[in-house]
């Protein structure tokens, strides 16, 4: 999954931020496992039924570096270029993965 995210970003000319990525879901925010926005095919963890993940690619037009606003929460690209962030929650099942946040 990480390899696919990074490959799509690079194919369209976007640098890949590796400070952020997806994560497991449970009782606290941003649980393990971490799902990087880049990786090598076939090298990540095995996705097993029962696992629920938030997949969160974060791309900026000009740089892979980020800066935080003084509020400690707002994130921007270090060079001021436009950014995009989206999130989908998926559940790994015995069959196909289920997207729990489908677009209407």
C-alpha positions as CSV (number, residue, x, y, z in Angstrom):
1,X,0.0,0.0,0.0
2,X,2.8,2.4,0.9
3,X,4.6,1.7,-2.4
4,X,1.4,2.4,-4.3
5,X,0.9,5.8,-2.6
6,X,4.4,6.9,-3.3
7,X,4.4,5.7,-6.8
8,X,1.2,7.6,-7.7
9,X,2.6,10.8,-6.1
10,X,5.9,10.5,-8.0
11,X,4.1,9.7,-11.3
12,X,2.3,13.0,-11.1
13,X,5.4,14.9,-10.0
14,X,4.6,15.4,-6.3
15,X,7.3,14.9,-3.7
16,X,6.5,12.4,-1.0
17,X,6.3,13.6,2.6
18,X,7.5,10.7,4.9
19,X,6.9,12.4,8.2
20,X,3.2,11.6,8.0
21,X,1.2,8.7,6.8
22,X,-1.7,6.5,7.6
23,X,-2.2,4.6,10.9
24,X,-4.1,2.0,12.7
25,X,-7.4,2.8,14.4
26,X,-8.5,1.8,17.8
27,X,-9.1,3.5,21.1
28,X,-6.5,6.3,20.7
29,X,-5.6,8.7,17.8
30,X,-2.9,7.5,15.4
31,X,-2.3,4.0,16.7
32,X,0.2,1.5,15.3
33,X,0.8,0.4,12.7
34,X,2.2,3.4,10.9
35,X,1.4,3.3,7.1
36,X,4.1,5.4,5.3
37,X,3.4,7.3,2.2
38,X,6.3,5.6,0.4
39,X,7.7,2.1,0.4
40,X,9.0,-0.8,-1.6
41,X,6.5,-3.3,-3.1
42,X,6.1,-6.5,-1.2
43,X,8.1,-5.2,1.9
44,X,5.3,-3.9,4.1
45,X,3.4,-5.7,6.8
46,X,0.9,-8.3,5.9
47,X,-2.7,-7.0,6.0
48,X,-4.8,-9.4,8.1
49,X,-8.5,-9.5,8.6
50,X,-9.7,-7.4,11.6
51,X,-7.1,-4.6,10.9
52,X,-8.6,-1.2,10.4
53,X,-6.5,1.6,8.9
54,X,-6.7,5.3,8.1
55,X,-4.9,5.8,4.8
56,X,-3.7,9.5,4.7
57,X,-1.6,10.7,1.7
58,X,-0.3,14.2,2.2
59,X,1.2,15.9,-0.9
60,X,2.6,19.3,-1.6
61,X,3.2,20.8,-5.0
62,X,6.8,21.9,-4.4
63,X,8.5,20.2,-1.4
64,X,8.3,17.2,0.9
65,X,9.2,19.3,3.9
66,X,6.5,20.7,6.3
67,X,6.3,23.4,8.9
68,X,3.8,23.9,11.7
69,X,1.9,27.1,12.5
70,X,2.2,28.6,16.0
71,X,-1.0,26.8,17.0
72,X,1.0,23.5,16.9
73,X,-1.7,21.8,14.8
74,X,-1.9,23.5,11.4
75,X,0.6,22.1,8.9
76,X,1.9,23.8,5.7
77,X,4.4,23.0,3.1
78,X,7.8,24.6,3.9
79,X,7.9,26.4,0.6
80,X,4.3,27.7,0.8
81,X,3.2,25.6,-2.2
82,X,-0.3,24.2,-2.3
83,X,-1.0,21.0,-0.4
84,X,-3.6,18.2,-0.5
85,X,-4.6,15.8,2.2
86,X,-7.3,13.1,2.2
87,X,-8.2,10.2,4.4
88,X,-10.0,7.0,3.9
89,X,-10.7,4.4,6.6
90,X,-10.5,0.8,5.5
91,X,-11.2,-2.5,7.2
92,X,-9.3,-5.6,6.2
93,X,-11.7,-8.5,5.9
94,X,-11.6,-12.2,4.8
95,X,-12.5,-11.0,1.3
96,X,-12.0,-7.6,-0.2
97,X,-11.0,-4.7,2.0
98,X,-14.0,-2.5,2.9
99,X,-13.8,1.2,2.5
100,X,-15.6,2.6,5.5
101,X,-15.5,6.3,4.2
102,X,-16.9,6.0,0.7
103,X,-17.4,9.0,-1.4
104,X,-21.2,9.5,-1.9
